[in-house]
Amino acid sequence: MLDRDPDNLDALIIIAASLAALARSAEARQVSTRIVAVEPGFKVAEFVAQEPFIKGAERSDLSEQLIAAGLSQATYPFLRV
């Protein structure tokens, strides 16, 4: 997916969370830096709140993984188009 669209935010988010879950912190932080470059105001809480297919424990796990990857958990009026 990233070979066709290197700025695909959803793909970058899944990669960052996956790397964090695998304790590959340095790589996760590199991807997080790219996420913020693509979406400068990215906030974990707002992202997981607006994802309709992420529920309960999965939401909590994803939040923890993205925060571990170095992304901000703070909220602000975040809308993805």
CYANA upper distance limits for C-alpha pairs under 8 A (distance plus 0.5 A):
  1 MET  CA      5 ASP  CA      6.69
  1 MET  CA      6 PRO  CA      8.10
  1 MET  CA      8 ASN  CA      8.20
  1 MET  CA     11 ALA  CA      7.73
  2 LEU  CA      6 PRO  CA      4.77
  2 LEU  CA      7 ASP  CA      7.55
  2 LEU  CA      8 ASN  CA      6.99
  2 LEU  CA     11 ALA  CA      7.63
  7 ASP  CA     12 LEU  CA      8.04
  7 ASP  CA     35 ILE  CA      8.45
  7 ASP  CA     38 VAL  CA      6.74
  8 ASN  CA     12 LEU  CA      6.76
  9 LEU  CA     13 ILE  CA      6.60
  9 LEU  CA     35 ILE  CA      6.99
  9 LEU  CA     38 VAL  CA      7.60
  9 LEU  CA     39 GLU  CA      8.23
 10 ASP  CA     14 ILE  CA      6.85
 11 ALA  CA     15 ILE  CA      6.68
 12 LEU  CA     16 ALA  CA      6.59
 12 LEU  CA     31 VAL  CA      7.03
 12 LEU  CA     32 SER  CA      8.27
 12 LEU  CA     34 ARG  CA      8.30
 12 LEU  CA     35 ILE  CA      6.89
 13 ILE  CA     17 ALA  CA      6.66
 13 ILE  CA     31 VAL  CA      8.49
 13 ILE  CA     32 SER  CA      8.19
 13 ILE  CA     35 ILE  CA      7.61
 13 ILE  CA     66 LEU  CA      8.08
 14 ILE  CA     18 SER  CA      6.47
 15 ILE  CA     19 LEU  CA      6.57
 15 ILE  CA     28 ALA  CA      8.01
 15 ILE  CA     31 VAL  CA      7.83
 16 ALA  CA     20 ALA  CA      6.68
 16 ALA  CA     27 GLU  CA      8.27
 16 ALA  CA     28 ALA  CA      5.18
 16 ALA  CA     29 ARG  CA      7.80
 16 ALA  CA     31 VAL  CA      6.08
 16 ALA  CA     32 SER  CA      6.70
 16 ALA  CA     65 GLN  CA      8.31
 16 ALA  CA     66 LEU  CA      7.09
 16 ALA  CA     69 ALA  CA      6.64
 17 ALA  CA     21 ALA  CA      6.63
 17 ALA  CA     28 ALA  CA      7.64
 17 ALA  CA     62 LEU  CA      7.00
 17 ALA  CA     65 GLN  CA      5.40
 17 ALA  CA     66 LEU  CA      5.65
 17 ALA  CA     69 ALA  CA      7.16
 18 SER  CA     22 LEU  CA      6.78
 18 SER  CA     28 ALA  CA      8.43
 18 SER  CA     65 GLN  CA      8.03
 19 LEU  CA     23 ALA  CA      6.83
 19 LEU  CA     24 ARG  CA      5.61
 19 LEU  CA     25 SER  CA      7.27
 19 LEU  CA     27 GLU  CA      7.16
 19 LEU  CA     28 ALA  CA      5.61
 19 LEU  CA     69 ALA  CA      8.24
 20 ALA  CA     24 ARG  CA      6.06
 20 ALA  CA     25 SER  CA      6.05
 20 ALA  CA     28 ALA  CA      6.02
 20 ALA  CA     65 GLN  CA      5.99
 20 ALA  CA     66 LEU  CA      7.67
 20 ALA  CA     68 ALA  CA      6.62
 20 ALA  CA     69 ALA  CA      5.91
 21 ALA  CA     65 GLN  CA      6.49
 24 ARG  CA     28 ALA  CA      6.67
 25 SER  CA     29 ARG  CA      6.59
 25 SER  CA     68 ALA  CA      8.10
 25 SER  CA     69 ALA  CA      6.80
 26 ALA  CA     30 GLN  CA      6.87
 27 GLU  CA     31 VAL  CA      6.92
 28 ALA  CA     32 SER  CA      6.66
 28 ALA  CA     69 ALA  CA      5.43
 28 ALA  CA     70 GLY  CA      8.12
 29 ARG  CA     33 THR  CA      6.66
 29 ARG  CA     69 ALA  CA      5.57
 29 ARG  CA     70 GLY  CA      6.09
 30 GLN  CA     34 ARG  CA      7.08
 31 VAL  CA     35 ILE  CA      6.76
 32 SER  CA     36 VAL  CA      6.81
 32 SER  CA     69 ALA  CA      6.82
 32 SER  CA     70 GLY  CA      6.78
 32 SER  CA     71 LEU  CA      6.64
 33 THR  CA     37 ALA  CA      6.80
 34 ARG  CA     38 VAL  CA      6.75
 35 ILE  CA     39 GLU  CA      6.43
 35 ILE  CA     40 PRO  CA      8.15
 35 ILE  CA     42 PHE  CA      8.01
 36 VAL  CA     40 PRO  CA      5.04
 36 VAL  CA     41 GLY  CA      7.35
 36 VAL  CA     42 PHE  CA      6.59
 41 GLY  CA     78 PHE  CA      7.82
 42 PHE  CA     47 PHE  CA      8.09
 42 PHE  CA     71 LEU  CA      8.22
 42 PHE  CA     72 SER  CA      7.81
 42 PHE  CA     78 PHE  CA      7.84
 43 LYS  CA     47 PHE  CA      6.80
 43 LYS  CA     71 LEU  CA      7.43
 43 LYS  CA     72 SER  CA      5.78
 43 LYS  CA     73 GLN  CA      5.96
 43 LYS  CA     74 ALA  CA      6.37
 43 LYS  CA     75 THR  CA      6.33
 43 LYS  CA     76 TYR  CA      7.92
 43 LYS  CA     78 PHE  CA      7.97
 44 VAL  CA     48 VAL  CA      6.75
 44 VAL  CA     63 SER  CA      6.65
 44 VAL  CA     66 LEU  CA      7.22
 44 VAL  CA     67 ILE  CA      7.61
 44 VAL  CA     71 LEU  CA      7.15
 44 VAL  CA     72 SER  CA      6.52
 44 VAL  CA     73 GLN  CA      5.26
 44 VAL  CA     74 ALA  CA      7.57
 44 VAL  CA     75 THR  CA      8.06
 45 ALA  CA     49 ALA  CA      6.57
 45 ALA  CA     63 SER  CA      7.49
 45 ALA  CA     73 GLN  CA      6.00
 45 ALA  CA     74 ALA  CA      7.03
 45 ALA  CA     75 THR  CA      6.42
 46 GLU  CA     50 GLN  CA      6.88
 46 GLU  CA     75 THR  CA      6.39
 46 GLU  CA     76 TYR  CA      7.78
 46 GLU  CA     77 PRO  CA      8.24
 46 GLU  CA     78 PHE  CA      6.64
 47 PHE  CA     51 GLU  CA      7.01
 47 PHE  CA     78 PHE  CA      8.21
 48 VAL  CA     54 ILE  CA      7.65
 48 VAL  CA     59 ARG  CA      6.77
 48 VAL  CA     62 LEU  CA      8.15
 48 VAL  CA     63 SER  CA      7.44
 54 ILE  CA     58 GLU  CA      6.50
 54 ILE  CA     59 ARG  CA      5.95
 55 LYS  CA     59 ARG  CA      5.82
 56 GLY  CA     60 SER  CA      7.10
 57 ALA  CA     61 ASP  CA      6.52
 58 GLU  CA     62 LEU  CA      6.49
 59 ARG  CA     63 SER  CA      6.62
 60 SER  CA     64 GLU  CA      6.70
 61 ASP  CA     65 GLN  CA      6.63
 62 LEU  CA     66 LEU  CA      6.60
 63 SER  CA     67 ILE  CA      6.62
 63 SER  CA     73 GLN  CA      8.32
 64 GLU  CA     68 ALA  CA      6.53
 65 GLN  CA     69 ALA  CA      6.64
 66 LEU  CA     70 GLY  CA      7.10
 66 LEU  CA     71 LEU  CA      6.26
 67 ILE  CA     71 LEU  CA      5.42
 67 ILE  CA     72 SER  CA      6.76
 67 ILE  CA     73 GLN  CA      6.81
